[in-house]
Amino acid sequence: MTVAADLEMAPNKKAIKEEMTTGEESFLAFAFLFSTSFQMAAASPNSPVRIVVIGDKGTGKSSLIVAAATDSFPPNVPPVLPDTKLPFQFFPDGIPVTIVDTSSRPEDKGMVAEELKLADAVVLTYDCDRPETLERLSTYWLPELRLLEVKVPIIVAGCKLDLRDDNSPVVLEEVMAPIMHQFREIETCIECSALKQLQAQEVFYYAQKTVIHPTAPLFDQETQTLKPRCVRALKRIFILCDHDKDGALSEAELNAFQVKCFHAPLQPSEVDGVKRVVQEKLPEGVNEVGLTLTGFLFLHALFIEKGRLETTWTVLRKFGYNNDIRLADELLPPSLFKRAPDQSVELTDVAIEFLTGKYMLFDADGDNNLRPQEIEDLFSTAPESPWKEAPYEDAAEKTALGGLSSDSFLSLWSLMTLLEPARSVENLIYIGFQGDPSSAIRFTRKRLLDRKKKQCERKVVQCFVFGPNSAGKSALLNCFLGRPYADNTESTTDERYAVNVVDETKSAKKTLVMREIPEDGAQGIFSSKESLAACDIAVFVYDSSDESSWKRASELLVEVANHGEATGYEVPCLMVSAKDDIVSSQISIQESTRVTQDMGIEPPVSISSKLGDFNNLFCKIVTAAQHPHLSIPETEAGKSRRHYNRLINRSLLSVSIGAAAVVVGLAAYRVYAARKSASA
């Protein structure tokens, strides 16, 4: 937040230079000289800025707009102006601006609210000669904007400065400080006069600037520090520019950075000036090689404190960041991840090789255990660590020290690529992947084709785990992740994922993703046509000692089979008889054998999570998924349809054969008749 009064169009430049030492002037030369020329990188002329002007009646809203647009003061101004478009050449940023005037009448309040929803920035006016309009900012207008949930920058403009009594001087900073402290959404306060042509255009310059170069994503006004996400982005940029990885930007690296961002190199004296400024204020910001990360961050904090946000924003945008300090959509277009519902996304060998190298780099002691702090360090150049939240936080096997082995590390990346491929590629780029984003992922063959070819070539297999509450699903997933069995394992009411590597054969490893579906969540699966499209295999877990548990599991099996037959997304299925350490229900044993035989799938696999006896279940799951045609259940309705289709096909075949016989017979008769006629 800044208070501006009686300054130039580049209002802070003069004030800053008065505070600067010679070294600081030398340092800031490159920021001032080059950032203005390249503000076009911040936003395209195709992205106009919409500024809505609000305030009490008679505060000078319409006169301010006309004065800014025409460099003149009109004697007669209508109560509300039509939208005023400023040409893109109007300000040095080259961004077109539309200014929207509003009515102050109470009956037009709803119309004003609608305009505010479309605003990129708001100019809130008061009359410098009427103190009551200043008071109304904090008693009505600013609370009203909060009530309407207006989340855009606000510029407070004191109009009619020419009417203020010169004998009663007012210090704008003193007047506005309490209001700005209470309402942090205010970006800038400025006083102006439409009559005297004093800073009328600057009001909208500031408004435009707050949209193109917003403060909020970069800087915490209360702590006066860079925000964490900004620090992480600048750290990534620093690492990318530190080509020799020695922890400092040499003169050559600084120049390469300068040319990339501002299209012009630094002179040796300017480089020395930069180092001198940093060293005077922050000795650890410079070492014998050059500018350290600490110094690099200090420079950007200094830019922002001095009002030169465009410098930092130009740097961020040159490295692909948007206003949320995330990678811009142009770098990761949705078309890059477009696929059929029954195709999945996997990491390529290129991406796996990159990630393996990163693992070795951050596993400094080489103990195959990436500790939590080392994982934090890995993602310190991303906006946040993606694995601190569901479904990733608790999805992989941990080492005894709470870290990740290389297999678990790659498994988590495979899970993220499967569930959120765009986020996975985005984070690959954040941690240093510099190849073409499309080279990091591959699309698998459609599952329908896998069934036709009787072979699945996926490296990552997704298994849906169905079953009633208390059947043992959660315990199964815990044991899959190498966690000890606990008698008090509670049934989850939320979906949960577990991912690990399975040795299918001596030479091949597959990544198995197990998705636990709560009993109540099964209906959500059946309500969507494509819900089973992502499923490679479904497992149905039941408590072998509980007849009702088996009954519910078998119902779920039939529902999944019916849904697959109806939608065309049929999936192989396995039944799992859990809690084998308890005496099994005889009815469950008999019925499970009968049902699986009738539906044409393997008999139930008996396991005991408590005893750690899984009967090679996870390999069986992967194997069944790799040969999907062998384990697809068939319902009675499905059998009837298939039988009907066979009859139709046979009938069509008979008709075809009969028709062919008639054609052949007719042709033979014609030949016979022709020969007989010729001989006669």
Wavefront OBJ file of the C-alpha trace (Angstrom):
o trace
v 0.000 0.000 0.000
v 1.272 3.448 -0.871
v 0.173 7.038 -0.480
v 0.898 9.137 -3.558
v 0.665 12.903 -3.804
v 2.092 15.460 -6.243
v 4.352 12.972 -8.019
v 5.155 12.219 -11.641
v 3.590 9.503 -13.798
v 6.341 7.192 -12.533
v 5.638 8.509 -9.043
v 8.143 6.687 -6.900
v 11.197 7.034 -9.074
v 12.145 10.548 -7.979
v 11.546 9.856 -4.301
v 13.594 6.679 -4.402
v 16.543 8.248 -6.156
v 16.708 10.931 -3.469
v 17.160 8.157 -0.889
v 19.742 6.257 -2.861
v 23.464 6.234 -2.482
v 25.530 6.318 -5.664
v 25.800 2.529 -5.559
v 22.058 2.141 -5.209
v 21.457 4.448 -8.160
v 23.827 2.328 -10.213
v 22.018 -0.814 -9.112
v 18.510 0.480 -9.745
v 19.516 1.764 -13.162
v 18.917 -1.615 -14.745
v 15.530 -1.986 -13.061
v 14.306 1.454 -14.068
v 15.878 1.394 -17.496
v 14.584 -1.949 -18.653
v 11.451 -2.855 -16.705
v 9.299 -0.133 -18.242
v 10.202 -1.223 -21.755
v 9.135 -4.767 -21.109
v 5.934 -4.364 -19.160
v 4.206 -5.718 -22.239
v 5.367 -9.115 -20.995
v 3.079 -8.664 -18.020
v -0.193 -8.634 -19.902
v -1.341 -8.729 -23.489
v -3.124 -5.812 -25.214
v -5.873 -8.380 -25.721
v -6.474 -8.361 -21.956
v -7.999 -4.943 -21.204
v -8.323 -3.598 -17.680
v -11.801 -2.687 -16.416
v -11.847 0.008 -13.718
v -15.100 0.824 -11.898
v -15.404 4.254 -10.241
v -17.659 4.525 -7.158
v -18.246 7.106 -4.429
v -20.727 9.517 -2.890
v -22.782 11.882 -5.016
v -20.939 15.038 -5.944
v -17.439 13.762 -5.184
v -16.323 14.280 -8.785
v -16.416 10.799 -10.306
v -17.571 11.783 -13.795
v -15.376 14.900 -13.971
v -12.352 12.812 -12.988
v -13.011 10.339 -15.800
v -13.454 13.066 -18.448
v -10.344 14.930 -17.273
v -8.253 11.746 -17.451
v -9.537 10.808 -20.886
v -9.473 14.230 -22.580
v -6.906 16.311 -20.670
v -9.607 18.928 -20.178
v -12.267 19.963 -17.691
v -15.766 20.032 -19.218
v -18.194 22.589 -17.778
v -21.179 20.272 -18.120
v -20.847 16.603 -17.264
v -23.786 14.141 -17.288
v -24.589 12.446 -13.959
v -23.308 9.085 -15.226
v -20.989 8.675 -18.191
v -21.102 5.780 -20.651
v -18.146 3.394 -20.489
v -14.973 5.262 -21.397
v -12.271 3.389 -23.285
v -8.709 4.629 -23.099
v -6.548 3.548 -26.064
v -3.784 1.053 -25.331
v -1.187 3.717 -26.154
v -2.529 5.876 -23.318
v -0.193 4.402 -20.677
v 3.343 3.083 -21.268
v 2.235 -0.472 -20.423
v 0.302 -0.635 -23.676
v -2.798 -2.107 -22.046
v -6.266 -0.793 -23.056
v -8.354 0.488 -20.153
v -12.134 0.735 -19.819
v -13.422 3.101 -17.122
v -16.951 2.489 -15.829
v -18.821 5.359 -14.176
v -21.548 4.516 -11.637
v -24.608 6.130 -10.142
v -24.716 7.199 -6.483
v -28.496 6.872 -6.208
v -29.700 4.288 -3.656
v -32.100 2.781 -6.199
v -29.146 1.961 -8.479
v -27.282 0.020 -5.787
v -27.965 -3.345 -7.440
v -26.651 -2.120 -10.792
v -23.456 -0.869 -9.125
v -23.004 -4.249 -7.431
v -23.218 -5.978 -10.817
v -20.564 -3.666 -12.262
v -18.286 -4.363 -9.305
v -18.446 -8.099 -10.032
v -16.833 -7.400 -13.415
v -14.194 -4.988 -12.122
v -10.452 -5.583 -12.282
v -9.876 -2.590 -10.000
v -12.006 -0.055 -8.110
v -11.459 3.701 -7.772
v -13.234 4.971 -4.652
v -13.660 8.755 -4.579
v -14.197 11.357 -1.870
v -14.319 15.159 -1.939
v -11.226 16.822 -0.418
v -13.429 19.787 0.567
v -16.105 17.677 2.301
v -14.765 15.704 5.301
v -18.003 13.761 5.624
v -17.301 12.028 2.294
v -13.917 10.918 3.646
v -15.600 9.495 6.758
v -18.039 7.584 4.551
v -15.166 5.581 3.096
v -14.723 3.616 6.335
v -18.317 3.767 7.570
v -20.060 2.746 4.343
v -18.120 2.198 1.132
v -15.266 -0.055 2.236
v -17.495 -2.264 4.453
v -19.949 -2.462 1.534
v -17.189 -3.693 -0.790
v -16.314 -6.388 1.727
v -19.974 -7.340 2.023
v -20.117 -7.723 -1.760
v -16.899 -9.806 -1.604
v -15.082 -7.514 -4.023
v -11.568 -8.998 -4.132
v -9.869 -6.546 -6.517
v -7.406 -3.727 -5.711
v -8.889 -0.454 -4.456
v -7.510 3.010 -5.230
v -8.802 5.830 -3.004
v -8.916 9.150 -4.898
v -9.422 12.465 -3.149
v -11.016 14.695 -5.804
v -11.444 18.492 -6.005
v -8.047 19.160 -4.445
v -8.258 22.703 -5.851
v -11.105 23.536 -3.419
v -9.150 22.718 -0.273
v -8.300 25.725 1.875
v -4.562 26.392 1.637
v -4.676 27.779 5.171
v -5.720 24.338 6.483
v -3.035 21.987 5.158
v -3.776 18.267 5.241
v -1.117 15.551 5.285
v -2.584 12.713 3.208
v -0.475 10.079 4.943
v -1.800 11.072 8.365
v -5.403 11.162 7.185
v -5.321 7.847 5.351
v -3.046 5.778 7.616
v -5.829 4.625 10.004
v -8.164 3.769 7.127
v -5.464 1.879 5.220
v -4.500 -0.008 8.362
v -8.116 -1.107 8.866
v -8.749 -1.894 5.196
v -5.641 -3.590 3.806
v -7.276 -4.051 0.435
v -6.531 -0.390 -0.347
v -3.505 -0.347 -2.629
v -2.933 3.375 -3.068
v -4.349 6.749 -1.994
v -3.933 9.815 -4.203
v -5.343 13.331 -4.316
v -6.222 15.000 -7.611
v -8.014 17.872 -9.300
v -9.956 17.481 -12.525
v -10.241 21.271 -12.864
v -6.488 21.859 -12.565
v -5.573 18.669 -14.488
v -3.606 17.577 -11.446
v -2.943 13.820 -11.243
v -6.256 12.841 -12.875
v -4.522 10.408 -15.223
v -2.309 9.131 -12.403
v -5.393 7.833 -10.588
v -6.078 5.389 -13.415
v -2.399 4.700 -13.958
v -2.239 3.448 -10.388
v -5.445 1.462 -10.842
v -4.118 -0.160 -14.010
v -0.769 -0.814 -12.375
v -2.339 -2.627 -9.406
v -4.036 -5.006 -11.845
v -1.024 -5.677 -14.041
v 1.509 -5.675 -11.212
v -0.446 -6.542 -8.057
v 1.207 -6.249 -4.662
v -0.800 -8.867 -2.768
v 0.722 -12.025 -4.345
v 4.280 -10.755 -3.770
v 4.460 -8.865 -0.519
v 3.026 -9.091 2.998
v 2.231 -5.539 4.049
v 2.033 -6.351 7.761
v 5.385 -8.128 8.038
v 7.006 -6.150 5.219
v 8.434 -9.346 3.730
v 8.126 -11.307 0.510
v 5.326 -13.853 0.614
v 6.337 -17.541 0.742
v 5.051 -18.357 -2.734
v 6.989 -15.428 -4.199
v 10.144 -16.581 -2.388
v 9.697 -20.104 -3.779
v 9.245 -18.822 -7.336
v 12.296 -16.543 -7.127
v 14.338 -19.402 -5.669
v 13.430 -21.563 -8.674
v 14.425 -18.743 -11.033
v 17.723 -18.298 -9.197
v 18.517 -22.017 -9.450
v 17.656 -22.078 -13.169
v 20.001 -19.119 -13.752
v 22.798 -20.593 -11.634
v 24.083 -22.690 -14.527
v 27.204 -23.999 -12.795
v 25.248 -24.822 -9.596
v 27.768 -23.122 -7.312
v 25.113 -21.283 -5.280
v 25.837 -17.807 -6.654
v 25.166 -15.814 -9.822
v 28.435 -14.810 -11.432
v 28.733 -11.730 -13.629
v 28.117 -13.856 -16.724
v 25.067 -15.511 -15.145
v 23.694 -12.149 -14.004
v 24.054 -10.825 -17.528
v 22.326 -13.879 -19.012
v 19.469 -13.358 -16.542
v 19.311 -9.650 -17.420
v 19.205 -10.325 -21.166
v 16.491 -12.980 -20.781
v 14.256 -10.719 -18.710
v 15.043 -7.234 -20.027
v 16.750 -7.829 -23.390
v 19.878 -5.857 -22.459
v 23.113 -6.714 -20.597
v 24.490 -4.994 -17.500
v 27.641 -2.918 -17.711
v 30.502 -3.987 -15.409
v 29.999 -0.854 -13.322
v 26.322 -1.736 -12.881
v 27.197 -5.252 -11.757
v 29.612 -3.781 -9.220
v 26.887 -1.385 -8.108
v 24.454 -4.231 -7.535
v 26.961 -6.158 -5.453
v 27.916 -3.075 -3.464
v 24.299 -2.242 -2.565
v 23.621 -5.802 -1.439
v 26.865 -6.125 0.492
v 26.249 -2.883 2.371
v 22.765 -3.930 3.463
v 23.193 -7.713 3.622
v 26.788 -9.024 3.708
v 25.731 -12.645 3.174
v 23.995 -11.594 -0.058
v 27.312 -11.597 -1.930
v 30.248 -13.994 -1.866
v 33.488 -14.298 -3.813
v 31.627 -15.807 -6.793
v 28.742 -13.374 -7.049
v 25.164 -12.792 -5.904
v 23.766 -15.438 -3.546
v 20.134 -16.523 -3.266
v 19.780 -14.368 -0.148
v 21.038 -11.353 -2.087
v 18.777 -12.130 -5.045
v 15.722 -12.210 -2.776
v 16.856 -9.010 -1.046
v 16.984 -7.167 -4.370
v 13.413 -8.119 -5.216
v 12.193 -7.136 -1.766
v 13.890 -3.785 -2.327
v 12.222 -3.362 -5.728
v 8.807 -3.961 -4.174
v 9.406 -1.733 -1.148
v 10.375 1.077 -3.521
v 7.263 0.625 -5.654
v 8.992 -1.090 -8.580
v 6.724 -4.116 -8.667
v 6.909 -4.250 -12.461
v 10.543 -5.355 -12.218
v 9.740 -8.440 -10.148
v 6.606 -9.178 -12.180
v 8.569 -8.951 -15.452
v 11.038 -11.511 -14.089
v 8.284 -13.841 -12.882
v 6.398 -13.683 -16.162
v 9.507 -14.261 -18.227
v 9.809 -17.556 -16.351
v 6.192 -18.507 -17.010
v 4.328 -17.370 -13.891
v 0.826 -15.887 -13.764
v -0.728 -13.542 -11.194
v -1.226 -16.422 -8.751
v 2.501 -17.166 -9.023
v 1.813 -20.489 -10.651
v 2.785 -21.607 -14.134
v 0.619 -19.870 -16.716
v -1.977 -21.906 -18.616
v -0.112 -21.356 -21.884
v 2.700 -23.580 -20.627
v 0.322 -26.401 -19.703
v -2.709 -26.144 -22.031
v -5.605 -28.525 -21.297
v -5.148 -30.038 -24.770
v -1.862 -31.520 -23.546
v -3.789 -33.834 -21.217
v -6.822 -34.625 -23.376
v -7.565 -38.342 -23.464
v -10.369 -40.917 -23.598
v -12.053 -41.826 -20.292
v -10.522 -45.310 -20.324
v -6.993 -44.098 -20.990
v -4.644 -43.366 -18.113
v -1.535 -41.186 -17.882
v 1.903 -42.463 -16.862
v 5.367 -41.007 -16.494
v 7.746 -41.621 -19.376
v 11.239 -43.046 -18.979
v 12.550 -39.492 -19.463
v 10.583 -38.230 -16.464
v 11.493 -41.254 -14.330
v 15.183 -40.758 -15.099
v 14.885 -37.080 -14.127
v 13.097 -37.942 -10.866
v 15.626 -40.643 -10.037
v 18.392 -38.070 -10.423
v 16.516 -35.645 -8.182
v 16.054 -38.329 -5.550
v 19.771 -39.083 -5.501
v 20.584 -35.365 -5.325
v 18.349 -34.677 -2.320
v 19.085 -37.972 -0.564
v 22.410 -36.470 0.414
v 23.626 -39.348 2.584
v 22.602 -41.980 0.023
v 20.688 -44.117 2.532
v 17.645 -44.640 0.263
v 15.582 -42.596 2.686
v 14.331 -39.195 1.611
v 13.520 -37.586 4.943
v 10.576 -35.170 5.418
v 12.911 -32.165 5.458
v 14.604 -33.358 2.278
v 11.171 -33.654 0.630
v 10.463 -30.090 1.766
v 13.747 -28.995 0.219
v 12.851 -30.737 -3.046
v 9.556 -28.840 -3.292
v 10.963 -25.546 -2.002
v 10.798 -24.174 -5.559
v 7.123 -25.140 -5.976
v 4.251 -22.944 -4.721
v 3.682 -25.549 -1.996
v 4.461 -29.185 -1.368
v 1.778 -31.200 -3.202
v 2.192 -34.176 -0.876
v 1.075 -32.445 2.300
v -2.593 -33.026 1.581
v -4.925 -35.846 0.622
v -4.758 -38.101 -1.268
v -0.935 -38.076 -1.241
v -0.046 -37.320 2.372
v -0.602 -40.847 3.649
v -0.586 -42.836 0.402
v 2.938 -44.304 0.240
v 5.028 -46.631 2.352
v 7.304 -44.806 4.815
v 10.713 -45.889 6.018
v 11.450 -46.466 9.691
v 12.677 -42.861 9.838
v 9.464 -41.491 8.335
v 10.954 -40.849 4.894
v 10.479 -42.291 1.408
v 12.486 -44.967 -0.331
v 13.169 -44.449 -4.035
v 10.331 -46.879 -4.896
v 7.878 -44.997 -2.658
v 9.058 -41.673 -4.068
v 8.443 -42.767 -7.671
v 5.158 -44.402 -6.632
v 3.838 -41.097 -5.297
v 4.770 -39.373 -8.536
v 2.988 -42.145 -10.458
v -0.113 -41.644 -8.303
v -0.130 -37.891 -8.893
v 0.366 -38.437 -12.641
v -2.537 -40.892 -12.695
v -4.947 -38.673 -10.734
v -3.784 -35.171 -11.683
v -1.471 -35.291 -14.705
v -1.433 -31.501 -15.158
v -0.438 -30.973 -11.535
v 2.224 -33.646 -11.814
v 3.834 -32.058 -14.878
v 3.520 -28.629 -13.269
v 5.453 -29.818 -10.218
v 8.040 -31.547 -12.395
v 8.736 -28.154 -13.949
v 8.863 -26.473 -10.541
v 11.585 -28.830 -9.329
v 13.711 -28.344 -12.426
v 12.434 -30.407 -15.376
v 13.318 -28.344 -18.441
v 12.255 -30.648 -21.264
v 9.095 -30.369 -23.331
v 6.180 -31.005 -20.909
v 4.712 -33.527 -23.352
v 7.891 -35.619 -23.071
v 7.208 -36.284 -19.389
v 3.955 -38.231 -19.809
v 2.458 -40.910 -21.998
v -1.125 -42.030 -22.579
v -1.908 -45.708 -22.248
v -3.926 -47.719 -24.717
v -7.695 -47.715 -24.220
v -8.868 -50.420 -21.841
v -11.384 -51.641 -24.432
v -8.482 -52.402 -26.775
v -6.619 -54.115 -23.929
v -9.537 -56.507 -23.490
v -9.702 -57.213 -27.220
v -5.971 -57.873 -27.367
v -6.160 -59.854 -24.101
v -3.169 -58.017 -22.712
v -2.649 -54.826 -20.714
v 0.657 -52.998 -21.119
v 0.200 -50.487 -18.291
v 3.012 -49.886 -15.837
v 0.596 -48.368 -13.312
v -2.456 -50.444 -12.355
v -5.424 -48.895 -10.560
v -7.493 -51.191 -8.349
v -10.864 -50.147 -6.895
v -11.391 -51.761 -3.479
v -15.083 -52.310 -2.681
v -16.644 -53.882 0.370
v -18.977 -53.294 3.313
v -17.897 -51.421 6.420
v -15.618 -53.382 8.787
v -14.788 -55.931 6.082
v -11.054 -55.193 6.325
v -10.476 -52.772 3.430
v -8.532 -50.202 5.476
v -6.443 -52.894 7.143
v -5.631 -54.328 3.713
v -4.415 -50.953 2.448
v -2.374 -50.361 5.599
v -0.632 -53.699 5.232
v -0.049 -52.997 1.527
v 1.954 -49.985 2.734
v 3.974 -52.119 5.138
v 2.231 -50.848 8.260
v 1.631 -53.127 11.218
v -1.848 -54.516 11.749
v -3.964 -52.783 14.386
v -7.106 -54.338 15.873
v -8.717 -50.923 16.250
v -8.421 -49.914 12.606
v -11.517 -47.832 11.894
v -13.511 -47.952 8.681
v -12.941 -44.843 6.622
v -15.831 -42.731 5.396
v -13.684 -41.040 2.756
v -11.980 -42.335 -0.331
v -8.370 -43.219 0.265
v -5.427 -44.216 -1.911
v -2.451 -46.453 -1.293
v 0.359 -46.910 -3.809
v 3.345 -49.224 -3.844
v 5.574 -51.231 -6.142
v 4.693 -54.877 -6.778
v 7.182 -57.406 -8.168
v 4.962 -59.146 -10.695
v 7.816 -61.316 -11.926
v 11.502 -61.532 -11.147
v 12.304 -58.994 -13.862
v 9.222 -56.732 -13.932
v 7.876 -54.234 -11.433
v 4.447 -52.658 -11.579
v 3.063 -49.768 -9.590
v -0.219 -50.731 -7.952
v -2.666 -48.010 -6.900
v -5.388 -49.180 -4.534
v -8.397 -46.888 -4.182
v -10.579 -47.669 -1.195
v -14.272 -47.034 -1.909
v -16.321 -46.597 1.295
v -19.554 -48.578 1.308
v -21.602 -45.372 1.177
v -19.482 -44.097 -1.701
v -20.278 -47.025 -3.991
v -23.545 -45.473 -5.157
v -21.601 -42.469 -6.411
v -19.585 -44.836 -8.589
v -22.706 -46.353 -10.102
v -24.343 -42.979 -10.771
v -21.765 -41.986 -13.375
v -21.435 -43.677 -16.745
v -17.646 -43.281 -16.902
v -16.894 -44.027 -13.242
v -15.394 -47.445 -14.010
v -13.450 -46.222 -17.052
v -10.374 -45.521 -14.903
v -10.515 -48.894 -13.142
v -8.100 -51.643 -14.227
v -9.426 -54.190 -11.734
v -11.989 -54.248 -8.920
v -11.497 -56.122 -5.655
v -14.360 -56.995 -3.301
v -13.355 -57.512 0.324
v -15.627 -59.226 2.844
v -15.326 -60.535 6.379
v -15.207 -64.316 5.975
v -16.719 -64.816 9.444
v -19.742 -62.610 8.740
v -22.469 -63.893 6.421
v -23.988 -60.396 5.992
v -20.573 -59.029 4.972
v -20.307 -61.647 2.225
v -23.849 -60.916 1.075
v -23.156 -57.182 0.731
v -19.835 -57.804 -1.076
v -21.564 -60.113 -3.567
v -24.242 -57.455 -4.166
v -21.514 -54.922 -4.905
v -19.891 -57.405 -7.310
v -23.159 -57.800 -9.222
v -23.691 -54.013 -9.289
v -20.210 -53.431 -10.689
v -20.691 -56.183 -13.272
v -24.082 -54.771 -14.312
v -22.682 -51.256 -14.539
v -19.755 -52.445 -16.645
v -22.008 -54.367 -19.035
v -24.373 -51.389 -19.361
v -21.663 -48.794 -20.023
v -19.099 -50.874 -21.909
v -16.478 -50.326 -19.180
v -16.275 -53.912 -17.949
v -13.508 -54.606 -15.459
v -11.853 -57.796 -14.191
v -12.847 -58.643 -10.635
v -11.453 -60.568 -7.662
v -13.158 -61.560 -4.416
v -11.073 -61.321 -1.227
v -12.061 -63.316 1.845
v -10.544 -61.295 4.698
v -9.978 -62.165 8.363
v -9.013 -65.736 7.552
v -7.626 -66.034 11.089
v -11.251 -66.183 12.355
v -13.524 -69.202 11.837
v -15.250 -68.660 8.508
v -18.978 -68.815 7.926
v -19.828 -72.053 6.096
v -22.599 -70.351 4.177
v -20.143 -67.692 3.025
v -17.702 -70.365 1.859
v -20.366 -72.257 -0.102
v -22.046 -69.185 -1.569
v -18.785 -67.487 -2.555
v -17.672 -70.587 -4.436
v -21.000 -70.841 -6.241
v -21.263 -67.140 -7.130
v -17.713 -66.827 -8.461
v -18.162 -69.980 -10.566
v -21.479 -68.743 -11.945
v -19.981 -65.372 -12.850
v -16.878 -66.890 -14.405
v -14.199 -65.414 -12.107
v -11.562 -66.897 -9.801
v -12.654 -68.218 -6.389
v -12.073 -65.839 -3.439
v -8.509 -65.250 -2.262
v -8.271 -65.851 1.486
v -6.091 -63.436 3.490
v -5.413 -62.431 7.075
v -4.143 -58.895 7.627
v -3.678 -59.710 11.296
v -1.345 -62.626 10.561
v 0.297 -60.894 7.623
v -0.798 -63.710 5.302
v -1.853 -62.219 1.967
v -1.660 -65.335 -0.185
v 0.292 -63.412 -2.843
v -2.803 -61.199 -3.284
v -1.121 -58.090 -4.689
v 0.654 -60.046 -7.422
v -2.633 -61.752 -8.252
v -4.324 -58.362 -8.572
v -1.658 -57.112 -10.968
v -1.685 -60.360 -12.978
v -5.477 -60.286 -13.323
v -5.299 -56.676 -14.490
v -2.611 -57.549 -17.033
v -4.924 -60.196 -18.573
v -8.306 -58.443 -18.255
v -10.300 -60.803 -20.461
v -9.900 -63.723 -18.018
v -11.581 -62.236 -14.939
v -14.499 -60.158 -16.187
v -17.668 -61.280 -14.354
v -20.791 -62.090 -16.323
v -24.272 -61.557 -14.895
v -27.378 -63.539 -15.866
v -28.551 -60.548 -17.895
v -25.172 -60.393 -19.569
v -25.262 -64.093 -20.368
v -28.736 -63.736 -21.859
v -27.590 -60.809 -23.997
v -24.541 -62.701 -25.120
v -26.629 -65.802 -25.923
v -29.104 -63.645 -27.844
v -26.293 -62.002 -29.800
v -24.867 -65.442 -30.657
v -28.266 -66.554 -31.970
v -28.584 -63.387 -34.032
v -25.077 -63.841 -35.408
v -25.757 -67.497 -36.240
v -29.008 -66.548 -37.939
v -27.253 -63.877 -39.933
v -24.551 -66.381 -40.825
v -27.154 -68.940 -41.979
v -28.937 -66.330 -44.030
v -25.634 -65.248 -45.549
v -24.709 -68.837 -46.403
v -28.165 -69.458 -47.888
v -28.028 -66.298 -49.922
v -24.579 -67.218 -51.155
v -25.827 -70.673 -52.169
v -28.711 -69.151 -54.123
v -26.358 -66.757 -55.898
v -23.964 -69.590 -56.765
v -26.833 -71.813 -57.940
v -28.279 -69.044 -60.088
v -24.908 -68.365 -61.635
v -24.407 -72.069 -62.383
v -27.855 -72.294 -63.949
v -27.109 -69.308 -66.171
v -23.863 -70.921 -67.317
v -25.693 -74.195 -68.011
v -28.455 -72.412 -69.889
v -25.949 -70.447 -71.965
v -24.048 -73.600 -72.945
v -27.255 -75.429 -73.843
v -28.397 -72.553 -76.006
v -25.019 -72.431 -77.767
v -25.030 -76.173 -78.526
v -28.548 -75.937 -79.935
l 1 2 3 4 5 6 7 8 9 10 11 12 13 14 15 16 17 18 19 20 21 22 23 24 25 26 27 28 29 30 31 32 33 34 35 36 37 38 39 40 41 42 43 44 45 46 47 48 49 50 51 52 53 54 55 56 57 58 59 60 61 62 63 64 65 66 67 68 69 70 71 72 73 74 75 76 77 78 79 80 81 82 83 84 85 86 87 88 89 90 91 92 93 94 95 96 97 98 99 100 101 102 103 104 105 106 107 108 109 110 111 112 113 114 115 116 117 118 119 120 121 122 123 124 125 126 127 128 129 130 131 132 133 134 135 136 137 138 139 140 141 142 143 144 145 146 147 148 149 150 151 152 153 154 155 156 157 158 159 160 161 162 163 164 165 166 167 168 169 170 171 172 173 174 175 176 177 178 179 180 181 182 183 184 185 186 187 188 189 190 191 192 193 194 195 196 197 198 199 200 201 202 203 204 205 206 207 208 209 210 211 212 213 214 215 216 217 218 219 220 221 222 223 224 225 226 227 228 229 230 231 232 233 234 235 236 237 238 239 240 241 242 243 244 245 246 247 248 249 250 251 252 253 254 255 256 257 258 259 260 261 262 263 264 265 266 267 268 269 270 271 272 273 274 275 276 277 278 279 280 281 282 283 284 285 286 287 288 289 290 291 292 293 294 295 296 297 298 299 300 301 302 303 304 305 306 307 308 309 310 311 312 313 314 315 316 317 318 319 320 321 322 323 324 325 326 327 328 329 330 331 332 333 334 335 336 337 338 339 340 341 342 343 344 345 346 347 348 349 350 351 352 353 354 355 356 357 358 359 360 361 362 363 364 365 366 367 368 369 370 371 372 373 374 375 376 377 378 379 380 381 382 383 384 385 386 387 388 389 390 391 392 393 394 395 396 397 398 399 400 401 402 403 404 405 406 407 408 409 410 411 412 413 414 415 416 417 418 419 420 421 422 423 424 425 426 427 428 429 430 431 432 433 434 435 436 437 438 439 440 441 442 443 444 445 446 447 448 449 450 451 452 453 454 455 456 457 458 459 460 461 462 463 464 465 466 467 468 469 470 471 472 473 474 475 476 477 478 479 480 481 482 483 484 485 486 487 488 489 490 491 492 493 494 495 496 497 498 499 500 501 502 503 504 505 506 507 508 509 510 511 512 513 514 515 516 517 518 519 520 521 522 523 524 525 526 527 528 529 530 531 532 533 534 535 536 537 538 539 540 541 542 543 544 545 546 547 548 549 550 551 552 553 554 555 556 557 558 559 560 561 562 563 564 565 566 567 568 569 570 571 572 573 574 575 576 577 578 579 580 581 582 583 584 585 586 587 588 589 590 591 592 593 594 595 596 597 598 599 600 601 602 603 604 605 606 607 608 609 610 611 612 613 614 615 616 617 618 619 620 621 622 623 624 625 626 627 628 629 630 631 632 633 634 635 636 637 638 639 640 641 642 643 644 645 646 647 648 649 650 651 652 653 654 655 656 657 658 659 660 661 662 663 664 665 666 667 668 669 670 671 672 673 674 675 676 677 678 679 680
